[in-house]
Amino acid sequence: MDLKTTTRNKISNTMVFIIVLLFFAPRAAYAYLDPGTGNILVYVAVSLFGAALYSLKGVFWTILGKTGGERSPNLDYNSIAIFSEGRNYWNTFKPVVGAFIAKNQAFSYYSMDIDDPGLTIENDLMQSKYIGDGSAAFARMSQVRTTALLATTPNIGTPGFPMPRPQHVKHLVHVCHGVDDVGLYKKGSLDHYDSVLLVGDFMVHGIRHLEKIHGLKPKELVLAGLPYLDDLASKMKNPLPPTDGKTILIAPSWGTKGCLFVYGGDFIKRLASAGYNIILRPHPHSWKSENKLLEKIRRLLQDFKNVKWDKEPDGSTAMEMASLLISDTSNIRMDYALLYERPVITLKITLSDRETFEVSDMDEAWMDKAELEIGSVVSADKIDNIAQIVADTLSQHKKRSLSAFREANVCNFGSSGEFIAEYLINLINGKRETV
């Protein structure tokens, strides 16, 4: 029986108890706070309710635990813990998990996604647990007890976000899941972190600048690399098979910083009409929050047999097939350029809500220069010439320059998981390595 089925059975076995509990709970405790609401009263009610539920040890461990009632439901198993928002972040944590196990280091792994591959690992060193989803899961994580907590999640502890800084975590550590500086993080995203594991030293200036102007205590900055990129690299064929020279991967971000939102689908139609094979891979959040936009674009492109939609969790196959990538603010630009060493076209996005991002307080943005190193940048007034720009970019591409760019900007390439595991082990033992 798989984990999902087991959990459903456990829930059905305790449904009567839950109904009684909810009947007597205060009405405010039913609230699930959307991250943008900022309703502090509702948030407090949700947090208190989540904590109260966790005090019911046997019942809620049975409902949410990975292995039934064999272990305590309190989130306090080990000196090191990992918090994942779901399966999309597994390739960030996978190399670190493997390194912990190889080093015989016990740790806890908490996930908000019952389909997270991390929950399927059976190893005595790894105590993993599904904690539910939404604001209730964030409330549960706020009760975690550990020395060092590793997370990709931005905004922990910031006003309006449904997870406060856990009071019983001595050291909160942020690991990146893309090659970029902090410019496109929402304001305050890393304010409550104690350490940031840097992709490269290009991130130092921006973080220190924000700390200074916001009056923040300096964080520990560690040149760690990017386990996400290492995991992608491990899946690549060597040598890479040749491409057909005319397949384009279009992989937008979502929301106001995504090219589908800003440019629509007309530029894709122009490329398809020019004879290019198109792989259209929307951001996972687009499928959840931009269904109307995606359906509109689907109708626009429905007559083109050379347009394929990609919804696979892993984008490696699409990147392998493509001769060129078109994107916007998405970090997939760096994944593609640094691993496959093929050119990228960036569609320029003017953020309508720029003031909500850290870049509005930064004196420079690293990506503004970096995107010119990996390909071409196309502004709105040039978008009608996209087919010719693609042809020119493909003909002018130099593979050597992208390899050098990776070496200059990504630390510990191929071994960042081992480095991060060692850093965390040293951290709980009172050792420090910072820049």
N, C-alpha and C positions, 0 to 999 in steps of 0.2 A: 504494500500500500504506500503511495507517495505521500510527501509531506502535506500537500494541499488537501488530499482526501482525509488524512488523519486529523488535520486541524478542523475540517468541517464536521467530522464526527464528534470531536471533543466539544465543539461549540453547540451542537444539537443536544448533547448530553447535559449541558448546563444551562440551556435556554430558559428554563423555568426560573432558575436562580437569578439570572440577569434581568428578567422581566420584573421580578419582585424588587431587585435592587434599583432599577431605573424608576420604578413607581414611587419609591420613597426618596429618590434623590431630588435635590433642588432643581427647579426648572432651568436655571442658568447653566447647570452642568451638562445639559444636552447640546450646548453650543459647540460648533466646530468653527474655529476662527480661520478665515481666509487670510493669508499672509499680509495682504494689503489693507486690511480694515483698520488696524491700529486700535481696535476696541479693547482697551486694557482691562475693563471690568469683565468682559466675556472671557478674555484670555486667562485672567486669574482664576475664574471659575473652572475653565477647562483644565488648567494645570492642577488645581486642587483636586478636581474630580479624578484626573489621571493618577495622581499620587494616592488617592484613597483606594482606587481600584487595585493599585499595585500592593497595597497593604493586605489585600485579601489573597494571601500567598497561594494556597492550594488551588483555588478556583481559577485565578487568572494565569497561573503558570500552566494549568491544564489547557486553557483556551489558547494561549499564545506561545507556549513553550515548544521548543523543537523536539524534546525527548520526554514529554509527559511530566510526571511528578517526581522524577529522580533527583532534581536539583532545586535549590532555592530560587524563588522568582526574583529576588533582589538583584539589581544590576550592579553587582560588586564582586565579580568572580576573580579578576586578575588585575595585576598592576598595569597592564597594557590592554586597551580596548580599541576597537575599530567601529565607527558608526557609518553605515551606508544607507543612502536614500533609495537604493534599488539596483536592479540588475544592470542598468546602464553604466554603473560605476564599478562593476566587478573587475573590469580590465585595469582599473587604477589600483585596486586593492590586491588583486591576484598575485602579482610578483612579491608584494610585502608578506602576504599570508604564506606563500611558499618559502620565503626566507626565514620567517619565524619558525616554521616547522623544521626546516633544515638545521636551524640553530638550537633546536630543542627548547624554545621559549613558549611558555603558556600565554594565552591571550584570549580575549573575548571578542566576538563578532556579532554586532546587532544590525539587523536590516529591516527596512520598512516595506520590503517586497518579498512575498512568500515564494516567488519564482526566482529569487536571487540564487545564482549558482553557488555562492558561498555557503548557503545553508545546507547544501548536499554533501559537504565534505565531512567525513567521519574520521576524526583524529582526536586522541585524548588531550592533545595540547590546545585544541581549538574548541572553545565552548561558544557555540553560535545560537542565536535566538531570533526568531521573527517577532517583532514588537508591535505589529499592526501598522496602520498608515494614518496619514492626516495629522491633525493637531494633537490627537490623543497620543500618537506615537512620539511626537516631539515632547509632549509632557512627560512621558515615561523616560525618555532619554535624559531629561533634565534631572532625573533622580539617580543617574549612574554614579557609581563610586569606583574610581580608579585613579591611578597616579597620572597616566598619560592617555589621552583620548585623541585618536587620529580621525580626521574627517575632511571631506571635500566641501561640506556644506557652508556656504557663505552666510553672513548675517546672524549667526548664532549670537544671541544676547542683544541685538539691536531692537529699538522700539518697534512694535507692530509685528515682529517676526515671532512665530509660535513656539520658539525654543529659546529659553533664557540660557545664559552661561551656567552650566551645571555647577552647583555649589561644592560638590564633593569630587570635582576633577581638579587635580593640582596643576596640570599642564595640558592646555588645549592646543593641538597641533594641526595646522592646515596643510593638506597636500593638494597640489594643483592637478587639474585634469585637462590641461591644454597649454600650448606654448603661447604665452602672451604676458604682458604686464598686468597690473591691477586696474587699468583704465576702464574696462567695461564691467567691472564688478559694481554692484549697487553701493551707494554710499554707506560707509560704516561696516562693510562686509567682513573685514578682518580685525575690527577694533578690539574685540574681546579675545582674540587668539593670543597665545603666549609665544608660539613659534610658527614660522612659515617655512615650508620646505620649498626652496626656490628651484625653478627649472634651470635658470642660469643667472649670472651676476647682473644681467640687464634689468632684473626686477628690483634690485636694491634701491636705486635712486628714487623710483616712484613711491615705494613703501616708506622710505625714510622721509621723503618730502611730505607725504600725507600725515605721518606721525607728528612732524614738526608743526605744521599749520593747524592741526587739530588738538595739539597739546597732549598727545598720547605717550605713554611709556614705550620706549623702544622695545620691539619684539626681538626674539632670537631668530636670526635669518641664517638658514642653512643651505648651502649649495648641494642640492640632493639629486636633481634630475627629474625625470618624468616617467614613473612606472607604466602609465597608460601607453606612452609611446614605445616603451620596451616590449610591452605585451603585443602591440600591433606588429612590431618588427619580428617577433618570434613566429608569427603566423605567415610571414611572407615567403614566397617561393624564391629559391636561390639557385640559378639566376632567375630574374623575373622574365616571364614570357613576353615577347614583343606585342605591342598593341597594333590595332589596325590603322592608326594614324588619323582616325576621324570620329572616335567615340569621345564624347564630352560628358563628364559627370557634373551635374548641377546640384550642389548641396547647400541650401540656404540655412541661415539661422531662423529664428522664429520671432514673431512680434514686430515691433517697430524697427528693430535693427536687422530685419531679414529682407532679402532682395525680392522675395515674392510679394511681401507687403508693400514695398516701396515701388518696385518696377512692374509688378503683375507678371503675366505670362507671355506678353508680346515678344520679348527678346528670345524666349525659348522657341516660339513659333518661327521667328526669322532663322534661327539656327537649323531647325528641322527642315525648313523649306530650302535651305542651302545644301542639304544632303548630309548633314552631320547626324550620327547616331547619338541620341540623348538618353542618359540615365538620370532621372529626376529623383532625388533622395531628400525629401523634406525632413526637417528636424523632428525627433520623436514628439516634442511638445506641440508641434503643428497639428499632428493627427488628433491631439486632445483638445486644442483650443482654437484651431483655425480651419475647421472642417468646411465652412462655407467658402473660404478663400481657395482651398485645395479643390473643391468641387467645381468652382468657377474655372480654374485653370485646367482641370481635367476635361471639361466640356470644350474649352478652347483648343485643346490638343488632341481631341478624340479621333480625328481623321488621320493622324500621323502614325504610321506603323513603326517608324523609327524612333518613337518616344516610349521608353519603358520606365515604369515607376518602381522604385526600390524601397521596400519596407523592412528589409532584413535587419535584425539587431546589430549584426556585424557588417561594417561597410567595407571590409577588406576586399571582397570580390569585386565590388563596383570600382574601387580605387585601382585595383590591379588591371582592369579592363580599359580604363580611361587614359587617353593621351593628354588630357588637359582637364583641369578643374575650374569651375566657375562658382564663386561663393561671395560672401559679403563680410560680415564681422565674425563669422564662425571660425573656431579654432581648427576645423578640419583643413583649412588652408595650409597650416603648418604641418599637420599630420601627413598630408599628401606630398607636400614639397620636400620635407625632410626625410621621409622614408622612401618614396618612389622616385624622388629627384626629377619630377616632371613639373611643367609650368602651371601657374595659377593665375587666373584673372579675377581680380577683386572688383566687385561692383560697389562703388562708393556710396556710403549711407550717411546722410546727415541726420543725426539723432534729434528727433522732435522733443524728446524728454532728456536731453543731455544733462541737465542739472541734477538728475537723479543718479548719475553715474560718477564714479570717482574721477574720471577724466576731466570733469568740470573744475576740479581743484588742482589738477596737475599742470606743471609748467611745460611738459612735453609728453607725448605718447610714443612708446617704443614701436608700436605696430605701424604708425604712420610711415616710418622709414623701412621697417621690415617687409611690408607688403610690396614695396618696390623692388626688393631684393629677390623675391620669389616669382615675379612675373609682371603683369600689367595691371594698372588701375584705371577703371573706366567710370567716368562721371555721367550724370544723367543726360548731358548734352551730347554725349558720344554713343549712347546706347543703341541708336539706330544703325550704327556701323559695326555692330557686334560680330557679324560673320567675318568681316575683313580683319577685325582685330584678332579674332581667334586664329585665322590663317597666318597673320604676321607673327603672333606670339609663338605658334608652333614652329615656324621656320627659324626664329631667332633664338630659340631656347638653348642654353648651355648647361649641360648636366653638372659639370665640374663646379660651378659656382654654388649650387645648392648643397653639395656635399661639404664644402668649406663653411657655408653658412651654418649648417648643423653643428659642426665641430666647434664653432665660435660661440654658440649660444645655448647648447644643451649639455649639462654636466652629466657625468656617469652614464653615458648612453650605453644601454645594454645591461647595466648592473645597478640601476637606481633602487630596485626593490630590496636588494641585499644591503645597500647603503642605508636606506630608511629604517630597515629592521634593526641594524646595528646602532643607528642613532637613538632609536627609542629604547633599546636595551641599555645603552649608556646613560640615557636620560633618567630612567628610573633608578639607576645606580649612582646618580649624582654627578655624572660627567657631562661636559658641555663642549660643543663645537659650533661656533657661530662666525658670521662675517660682519 
